[in-house]
């Protein structure tokens, strides 16, 4: 009996962990540490609440978890490019191993929050380093699939981790989930250590001084069209995402009258949708192209959450929530591709850190605002506002990606990346790159922007042909 084409395609996609052993190591490290992280997140919340019986302390814990990511992206992002990415990831994992090992012996609320903040600092370095190095672990044509698989496994961990953590907490104290999470980070550190350093970096980053490097990262994000697209479009998206997250428990319990079970069903439906969207993103981008996929994914978010907001029962809400989160999972994969293709390797770490920082900052402020709005106008209205934010983001995406209206999307992304980096280096922000990735352009001052991009496209194509002949 022959396997179906869909089954064969799925097997081929998952086979990337064998075709690229280094990616397989990162994939396994991500899977293990992500499950541990999410089960420990439940333990942290329960632990701090049991010790204080205070929602304020829970809020402080959540802020301590993501605030360091904001600060690292703004102030320390260039370190992801200057330092060894492998050792940065290993050090982050070892640090988190020690942090969660220490939490086993801690009961003070201040100590719990402080250690959670230290964990947030380590995470703030690990994630940009991992996603900045990812394009170097796989072939160009496999990058979309690699991002899709990593995002899918993280989403599955987000679904399974809290369940496992809850089960553990019914039997044991929070120290057991903490200990399990500590072990997952130690295993992750070992797996990442086995990835050769040269596989995580293809270009040497040059520095003009730390604060100049920080400014360069921000300038690159604002001048490279792929990076600017993500920071503008997804900062609008996170406004809606924050609103749906804050209001969903009120919507389930008060608007639908579905109680805690209804809330759990909505959260579970969100996880299913995110996992499906992440996994299906690769074939969608392959068929529709990155631009149409991106706009379509965000539009699906708007339709899904708008339909959920207008629903009157939990049975009506679930399919709309799944649809909306499919769009979210698919759009996240597109974001990663925009950033990885839109920044040369020597700048990619700081670009990722800067964008993550901006997104987390907007998300935190939006969550605070959504809390007040939910109290003032109700959860249904807040979800409708969220749907409107997603529609606005889709419209912004249409305008922001006009430069990508080409059948050679991958080459266009790389050309814009090199053009933005070259502009930084021509202006003396950083020393000229010693990597001869793109030949210098002649009569540059006399060429229009489109002509320069066309020249870069030709150079990229020629470089790839040379590399193909060598291999």
N, C-alpha and C positions, 0 to 999 in steps of 0.2 A: 504494500500500500504506500503510495507516494505521499509525502508531506505536502500540505498546502503551501502556496507561494508565500502567504503571510507568515507561516511558521518558519519557513526557510529564511525569510528576511529577518525575522526576529532572532533566529539562531546566529545568522551572520553578524548582526549588530552586536549581540552579546559576546561574540567571538573576539571582539576587539581586546578584551582582557588577556587573550592568548596571543593575538597578533602583535600587540605592544605590551611586553611584560612589564615595562616601567609604568604604563598606564594601569595595568592590572594591580600593581603594588599600591598606587595612589587610590584606586577604586576600593580595594579591600581596607585600606587605612581609613578612608572616608566612611565606609559602611560601619565598621566597628566603632570608631570614635563618635560618630553621629548618633548611633543608638544609645551609647553610654551617656552622651551629652543630654539627650532628651529625657531619658529616664531619671538622670540626676537633677534636671531642671524641675521635675515634679517634686523630687525629694527636697530640693532647696526651698520651694514655695511652701510645702507642708511644714518643713522644719522651722522656718522663720515665723510662720503663722502660729504654730504650736507654742513657740517660745514667747511670743508677744501678744497674740490674739488681736492683732492690729493690721488693718488693711493698708495703713500708711507705711508700715515696715515692708509689706509685700511690694508696694509701689517703689520704695527705695531700692529694694533688691532688684527689681526689673530695670530700673534706671542704671544701677551699678553694673548690670550685665552688658548693656549696649552703649552706655556713655563713653567708655574707653575706646570703642571702635570709632566713634565720631572724632575724638581727640587725636587718635593715632593717624587717621586718614588726613586730618588737617595739618598735623605737626610733624609726623614721623614717617609719612608714606614713602619718601625717597629711600629709606633704609631697605625697603623690599627690593629695590633695584641695586643698591650698592653692596649689600651683604649677600653672602651665599644663601640662595633660596632654600636649598636643602637643609643647611644647618639652622636657618631661621625656623623652618617648620619643625625640625627635630627638637630644637630648644623650646619651642612653644608647646609641643606635646609633653616633653619632660617636665616643663613648668606646671602644666595642668595635671600631670600625674602627681606631683608633689602637693599641689593645691587641694585636690580632692582627697588625697591621702590625709592631709591635715584636717580637712573637714570632718573626718571620722571622729576626731577627738575634740570637736568644738561645739559649744552650745550657746555662746554669747551672740546676741543679734548683731552687735557691731563687728565681731570677728567673722560671722557668716557673710555679711555684706562686703566686708573688706576682701575676703578671699574670693568672693564672686566677682568683685571688680578686677582683681588680679587675673582671674580666668578670662575675663573680657579683654584684658590687654593682650593676653596670649592669643586669643581668637582673632583679635584685630590684626595681628601679624600673620597668622597661619593662613587665613582664607585668601588674602590678596596674593601671598606667595604661591599658594597652590594653583589658583586660577591664572596667575601670570605665567607660571611655568608649564601649564597644561598644553598650550599649542606646540611646545617643543617635544612633547612625549609621543605625539601621534602624527601621522602624515596629514597634510593639509586637507585632503578630501575626507578624513575621518574626524576632523575637529568638531563638526556639528554633532555627530554621533557621540563623541566623548563627552561633550557638555551635557547632552541629553541624558546619557547614562548616569553621570555624576549627580545631576539634579534629581533624577528619579530615585536613586538610592538614598539621597538625603531626605526626600519627601517620605519615602517608605519608613525611614528611621524616625521621622517626625510623627508618623502614625503609630508605629510599634513601641517606640521608646516610652511615651507616657503611660501606655497600657502596662508594660512590664514594670515601670516604676511604681504604678499604683498597686499592682499585685504584690510587689516586694514590700511596700509599706504596710499592707494588711497583715504581713507575717513578721517583718523585721522592722527595726528602727531605720532612720535615714542613713545610718552609717553603712548599711549594706549596699544600697545604690551608689553611694559615694565611692566605696571600695571597688565595685564593679567598673564604674566609670574611670577610676584611676588606672585600672588594669588595661582598659581599652586604649587609653592614651599611651601607655607604655608599649603596647603592641603596635600602635600606629607609628610611634617614633622609630621602632625597629624596621617597619616596612618602608617608611620614607627614607631611612638611612641607606637602604639597599638600592635606592635610585641614584645612579651616577650624577654627580653635580653637573656635568656637561649636558645632560639630558633636560635639565630644568632651566638652562639659560643658553641662548644662541648668540647674544651680543653682550659686550662688556659695557657697563654703564659708567659714564664719565661724570665727574662732579665739579660744579663751580662754587661749592660751598653749600652747607646744609640749607640755609634759608633761601638761597637762590634756587636750589633744587625744589624746595617746597613750592615756590612761586612758579617754577617751570611746570610742575605737575598741574597746578590750577590753570595756568595759561594754556597748556596743551589740551586739557579737557574742554576749555571754552573755545578753542580755535579749530580743533579737529572735528569735522562734521559728524563722524560716527559717535565720538565721545559726547559731543554737545547734544546730539539726539537723545542719548540715554539719560543724561543728567536733567534735561528739560522735560522730556516725555514722562520718564518714570517718577520724577518728583510730583507730577500731577497724578499719576497712578497711585502713588502711596497715600495721597490724600484720601482717595476712595477706599483703599485697603485698610487704612487705620479706622475709618468710619465703620466698615463692615465688621472688623474685629471687635471693636468696643461695644457695638450695639447688638451683636448676635445673641448674647445671653438674654438680654432684655427682650429681643424680638421673639426668641423661642419661648420664654417663660410667660411674658406679659401679653405680647401681641397674639401669639398662637395658642397660648395656654398649654403648651406641650411639656412643660416642666423640665426637670434635669435630663430626662431621657431624650426629649426633643433637642435640647442643647447638644447633648452628646451625638445625636444623629447628624446635626448640622456640621459639627466639627469633623465627624467621620466622613461625611460627604465631601467636605472641603479637601480632606486628605486624598480621597479617591480621585477627585478632579485634578488636583495638583500633580499626582503621580501620572495619571493618564496624559495630561497636557505636556509634562516634561518628556515622557517617553515618545509621544507622537510628534513632538516638535521636529525631530530630525527628518522623517519622511515628508512632513508638511513643508519644511523649508526647501527640501530637495525638489518638490513639485511646484510650489507656488512662488518660490523665491523669498529672500529675506524680507524685502519691503512689504509685500502683500501679506506674508505670514505675520509680520509684526503688527501692522494695522488691523488685520483680521482678528488676531488674538485679543487685542485690547477692546475691539468692538464686541467680541464675544463676552468679555468680562462685563461690559456695560449692559448687554442684553440679559445675561444671566442674572446679575444682581438686581436689575430693574424688574425682571419677572419675579424673582424671589420676594422683592419688596411688596409687590402687588398681590402675592399669594395669600390665601386665607387658611391654609392647613399645612401641616408638616409634610403631607404627601405631595402637595404641589410645590413646596419649597425645595425639596431635595433635588429633583432633576435640574432646577434652575441654578442651585448652588454648585452642583457638579459642573454644569456648563460654564458658569462664571469662573470657577477655579481651573478648569481645563485651559481657558484663555490665559489665566495668570501663569500657570506652569509653562505654557508654550512661549509666552512673552519673556519670561525670565531667561530661557535658553537663548532667545534672540538677543537680549541685552548682553549676555556674556560674549556672544559672537561679535557684536558691535564693538565691545571694548577690546577683546583680544585681537581682532583684525584692525581696529582703529587706532592702536598704539603700537609703535615698534617695541621690540622686546626690551630694549634698553630703557624705555619709559613706562612699560606696561604696569609694573608693580605700583608705582605712585599714582597712575591713572585710576587703577582699580580701587586703591585705598581712598583716593579723593572722592570718587563717585559713591562708594559705600558709605563714607562719612556723611556726604550730603543727604543720601537717601535715609540713613538712620536718623539724622537730625530732623528732617522734615517729618518722618514717621512719628517720632516722639512728640513733636509739637502738635501734629495732627491728632494723635490719640488723646492728648489732653483736651484739645478743642472738641473732639467728638464726644467725650464724656459729658461736657457741659451741654452740648447740643442734644444728646440723648435725653438728658433730664428735662430740657426745655421744650422740645418739640416731639419727642417720642422716637422709638427705634425705627418704625416704618419710614418716617420722613427722612431719618438719617440714612437709611439704606437707599432711598430714592436719590438723595443728594450724592451718595457714593456712585450710583449709576450715572448720574450726570457728570461727575468728575471723570469717570472712565470714558464716556462719550467725548468729553472735551479732550482727554489725552489722545484718543484715537484721531481726532481732527488735527491736533498738534503733530501727531506722528505723520499724518499725510503730508503736511507742509514741511516738517523737519527732514523728511527723507526724500525730498524731490531730487536731490543730488544723486540718489541711488537708482534712478529710473534707467537701468541698464541691464543687459543680459549678462554682463561680466561683473556681477556684484562683488565677488570675492576680490578681484583685482582692483576694483574701484575703491573698496575699503582700504586695502593696503596702500594704494597710491595716495589717498588722502592722509593716511597715517604718516607716510614718509614726507609728504609735503609739509604737514604741520610741524614735524620734528625738524625738518630742514630749515623752516622759518625760524625756529628757536635758535638753531645753531648759527644761522647767518647773522642773527641779531646779536650774537655774542653772549647769549644767555649761558651756554655751555660750550665746552670745546667741541670742535668738529669730531664726529664719530669716526673711529679708525676702521669701521666695518664697511667694506665697499659693496654694500647691498644694492645701492642704486647709483648709477653713474651721475655725475653732476650735469646740470642742464646748461646748455649754451644759450647765450643771448637772453638770459632769464628776464631781464627788465623789459624786454620787448614782447614778451609772450603774455597772453591772457591767461586767466586762471584755468580755463578749459584746456588750453594748449599745454600748459604745464602738467595737468593731470594726464592728458593723452601721452605725453612724453614718458611720464612715470609708468603708465600702463605698459608701454612698449618695453621699457627697461625691465619691468617685473616679468613680462612674458619671455623676454630673451634670457633672463637669469634662470627661469624655470626650465627652459629648453636645454640650457647648458648643464644644469643639475641632473636633468633626466638622462642626457647622453652619458654623463659620468657614472650614473647608477646602472 
